[in-house]
Amino acid sequence: MAHRRRGVGVGRAGAAVYAKKAEELRATSLASAMETLEKLEVKLAEFAKTHKHAIQHDPAFRAKFLDMCAPLGVDPLSAEKGFWGSMLGIGEFYYELSVKVAEVCLASRSRNGGIIRVSEVKDILTQRGTKFSFADSKGKSSSYSEEDIITSVKKLSKLGSGFRTIKVGKAVLIVSVPEELDDDHMEVMNVAEDDGYGPYGMVTTDNMSDALGWDEDRSKRALELLLGKGMVWLDVHRGEKKYWFPSLWKQGSTNLRK
């Protein structure tokens, strides 16, 4: 019995040693990972200093730089003060862009129900002559892309304002209302975005039946909610109901029949 008790004691002692060693290994691994992360952040800062002009004035380069920041947990957009904010001013740039994007979305809400193409927002800003410049750029304006607009909407979404982007077919749309769109609503918009079923931006209940196999009741439920929110317009021509999405219209597309 004494031999068994001694064996149990040795086993417990061994388990304690193993647990201590495992803890030491975890601590060493964590310290090593933190050191590696700090080195990468230093390299990222050096890269940003070297390529500051390109980050500020080249939209494609700026997008790639933000992609590099994400895995390291660095968010230059939220750092309006401190190292990243003072060096790049990128957070202020996106803040100003998000304000202008919000203005366009809100001004067009009565027409499109709070859904608008990113490309249309960019066209409107361009037509207005909207320009942005960084504090140290000596008044030189910086160009911006549709990707920049999408990034600025993400900044707005953090405020809980209902702003978000959705992908419909090949188009990216900005939603500026808190109304949730379920799967059926998204399916309707996808069919409208596919001009293989008729004019671009328009659907009928027959289109929904052909594309998705829905019955008329299901199609009407989805369309009537969108109609009630002002996200689609109804055109009745020769007894046929056609539902148009103003948010999907392309410049020069077919207008509603009078």
C-alpha positions in Angstrom: 0.0 0.0 0.0 2.9 2.3 0.9 4.4 1.7 -2.6 1.1 2.6 -4.3 0.8 5.8 -2.2 4.4 6.8 -3.2 3.5 6.2 -6.9 0.5 8.4 -6.7 2.7 11.2 -5.1 5.3 10.9 -7.9 2.5 11.1 -10.5 1.1 14.3 -9.1 4.6 15.8 -8.9 5.2 14.9 -12.5 1.9 16.4 -13.6 2.8 19.6 -11.8 6.2 19.7 -13.5 4.6 19.2 -16.9 2.0 21.9 -16.3 4.7 24.3 -15.2 6.7 23.5 -18.3 3.7 23.9 -20.6 2.9 27.3 -19.0 6.5 28.4 -19.6 6.3 27.3 -23.3 3.0 29.2 -23.7 4.6 32.3 -22.2 7.6 32.0 -24.4 5.5 31.5 -27.5 3.3 34.6 -26.6 6.4 36.7 -26.0 7.9 35.6 -29.3 4.6 36.3 -31.2 4.4 39.8 -29.6 8.0 40.6 -30.5 7.3 39.5 -34.1 4.2 41.6 -34.2 6.0 44.7 -32.9 8.7 44.2 -35.6 6.1 43.9 -38.3 4.4 47.1 -37.0 7.8 48.9 -37.2 8.3 47.7 -40.7 4.7 48.8 -41.6 5.4 52.3 -40.2 8.6 52.5 -42.2 6.7 51.4 -45.3 4.1 54.1 -44.7 6.7 56.8 -44.3 8.4 55.8 -47.5 5.2 55.6 -49.5 3.2 58.3 -47.8 2.5 60.2 -51.0 1.3 57.1 -52.9 -1.0 56.1 -49.9 -2.5 59.6 -49.9 -3.0 60.1 -53.6 -3.2 56.7 -55.3 -6.6 55.0 -54.4 -5.4 51.5 -55.6 -2.2 51.8 -53.5 -4.2 53.1 -50.5 -6.5 50.0 -50.7 -3.5 47.6 -50.8 -2.0 49.4 -47.8 -5.2 49.0 -45.8 -5.2 45.3 -46.7 -1.6 45.1 -45.2 -2.7 46.8 -42.0 -5.7 44.6 -41.3 -3.9 41.3 -40.3 -1.7 43.3 -37.8 -4.7 44.9 -36.1 -3.6 48.4 -37.2 -6.5 50.7 -38.2 -5.2 54.0 -39.6 -8.9 55.0 -40.2 -9.7 55.2 -36.5 -6.4 56.8 -35.5 -7.2 60.4 -36.2 -4.7 61.4 -33.5 -1.5 59.8 -32.6 1.2 58.3 -34.8 -0.9 57.1 -37.8 -3.2 60.0 -37.7 -0.5 62.6 -37.6 1.7 60.9 -40.2 -0.9 60.0 -42.9 -4.1 61.9 -42.0 -5.9 59.0 -43.6 -8.6 58.8 -40.9 -9.6 62.4 -41.5 -9.7 61.8 -45.3 -12.2 58.9 -44.8 -14.2 60.9 -42.3 -14.6 63.8 -44.8 -15.5 61.3 -47.6 -18.0 59.5 -45.4 -19.8 62.9 -44.7 -20.1 63.6 -48.4 -21.3 60.1 -49.2 -23.9 60.3 -46.4 -25.1 63.6 -47.9 -25.6 62.1 -51.3 -27.4 59.0 -49.9 -29.8 61.1 -47.8 -30.5 63.6 -50.6 -31.5 60.7 -52.9 -33.5 58.7 -50.4 -36.9 60.0 -51.6 -36.1 58.8 -55.1 -34.5 55.4 -54.4 -35.8 54.4 -50.9 -32.3 54.5 -49.4 -30.5 52.2 -51.8 -28.0 53.6 -54.3 -25.1 52.3 -56.4 -21.6 53.1 -55.2 -20.8 54.0 -58.8 -23.7 56.5 -58.8 -22.5 58.1 -55.6 -19.0 58.5 -57.1 -20.5 60.0 -60.3 -22.5 62.5 -58.3 -19.5 63.6 -56.2 -17.5 64.0 -59.4 -20.2 66.1 -61.0 -20.2 68.3 -57.9 -16.5 68.7 -58.1 -16.0 67.3 -54.6 -12.3 67.2 -53.8 -10.4 66.1 -50.7 -6.9 67.0 -49.7 -4.6 65.9 -46.8 -3.4 68.5 -44.3 0.3 68.4 -45.6 -0.5 68.1 -49.3 -0.2 71.9 -49.9 -3.8 72.1 -51.2 -3.3 69.3 -53.8 -6.5 67.2 -54.0 -6.4 63.5 -53.7 -8.3 61.2 -56.0 -10.7 58.6 -54.6 -12.1 55.4 -55.9 -15.3 53.4 -55.4 -13.3 51.2 -53.0 -12.6 54.3 -50.9 -16.3 55.1 -50.9 -17.0 51.5 -49.7 -14.4 51.9 -46.9 -16.0 55.2 -45.9 -19.4 53.5 -45.5 -17.8 51.0 -43.2 -16.7 54.0 -41.0 -20.3 55.2 -41.0 -21.7 51.7 -40.2 -19.7 51.8 -36.9 -21.9 54.7 -35.8 -25.0 52.4 -35.9 -26.5 54.7 -38.5 -27.9 51.9 -40.7 -25.4 52.6 -43.5 -23.9 49.5 -45.1 -23.0 48.0 -48.5 -24.5 45.0 -50.2 -23.5 43.1 -53.3 -26.2 42.6 -55.9 -24.9 40.7 -58.9 -21.9 42.7 -60.0 -23.1 45.9 -58.5 -22.2 47.2 -55.0 -25.0 49.2 -53.4 -25.1 51.5 -50.3 -28.1 51.0 -48.0 -28.7 54.1 -45.9 -31.8 52.9 -44.0 -32.0 50.5 -41.0 -34.6 48.3 -42.9 -33.3 44.7 -43.0 -33.4 43.0 -46.3 -34.0 39.3 -46.1 -33.0 36.6 -48.6 -36.1 37.0 -50.7 -35.5 40.7 -51.1 -31.9 40.1 -52.1 -33.0 37.4 -54.6 -35.5 40.0 -56.2 -32.7 42.5 -56.6 -30.4 39.9 -58.1 -32.9 39.1 -60.8 -33.5 42.8 -61.5 -29.7 43.2 -61.8 -29.6 40.4 -64.4 -30.7 41.9 -67.7 -31.2 38.4 -69.1 -34.8 38.5 -67.8 -35.7 41.9 -69.2 -34.6 45.6 -69.0 -31.9 46.2 -66.5 -33.2 47.2 -63.0 -36.8 45.9 -63.7 -38.6 42.7 -62.6 -42.1 41.2 -62.9 -43.7 38.3 -61.0 -43.2 36.3 -64.2 -39.5 37.0 -64.1 -39.3 35.7 -60.5 -41.2 32.6 -61.5 -38.8 32.0 -64.4 -35.6 32.7 -62.5 -36.4 31.2 -59.1 -39.5 29.1 -59.5 -41.5 31.2 -57.0 -45.3 31.4 -57.0 -47.0 34.7 -57.5 -47.8 35.2 -53.7 -44.2 34.9 -52.7 -43.0 37.3 -55.4 -45.7 39.8 -54.4 -44.8 39.7 -50.7 -41.2 40.5 -51.4 -42.0 43.2 -54.0 -44.8 44.9 -52.0 -42.5 45.4 -49.0 -39.8 47.0 -51.2 -42.5 49.1 -52.9 -43.8 50.2 -49.5 -40.3 51.4 -48.5 -39.8 53.3 -51.8 -37.0 51.0 -52.9 -38.9 50.1 -56.1 -41.3 52.0 -58.3 -44.4 50.4 -59.9 -45.2 50.8 -63.5 -48.4 49.3 -64.8 -48.4 49.0 -68.6 -51.2 47.4 -70.5 -52.3 45.6 -67.3 -48.8 44.2 -66.5 -47.0 45.3 -63.3 -43.4 46.1 -63.7 -41.2 46.9 -60.7 -38.2 49.2 -61.3 -35.3 49.6 -58.9 -34.0 53.2 -59.3 -30.9 52.2 -57.4 -29.9 49.8 -60.3 -30.6 52.1 -63.2 -27.7 52.8 -65.4 -27.2 56.2 -67.0 -29.2 56.2 -70.2 -31.3 53.2 -69.2 -35.0 52.8 -70.2 -37.3 55.2 -68.3 -40.7 54.4 -66.9 -43.5 54.6 -69.5 -45.9 57.4 -68.9 
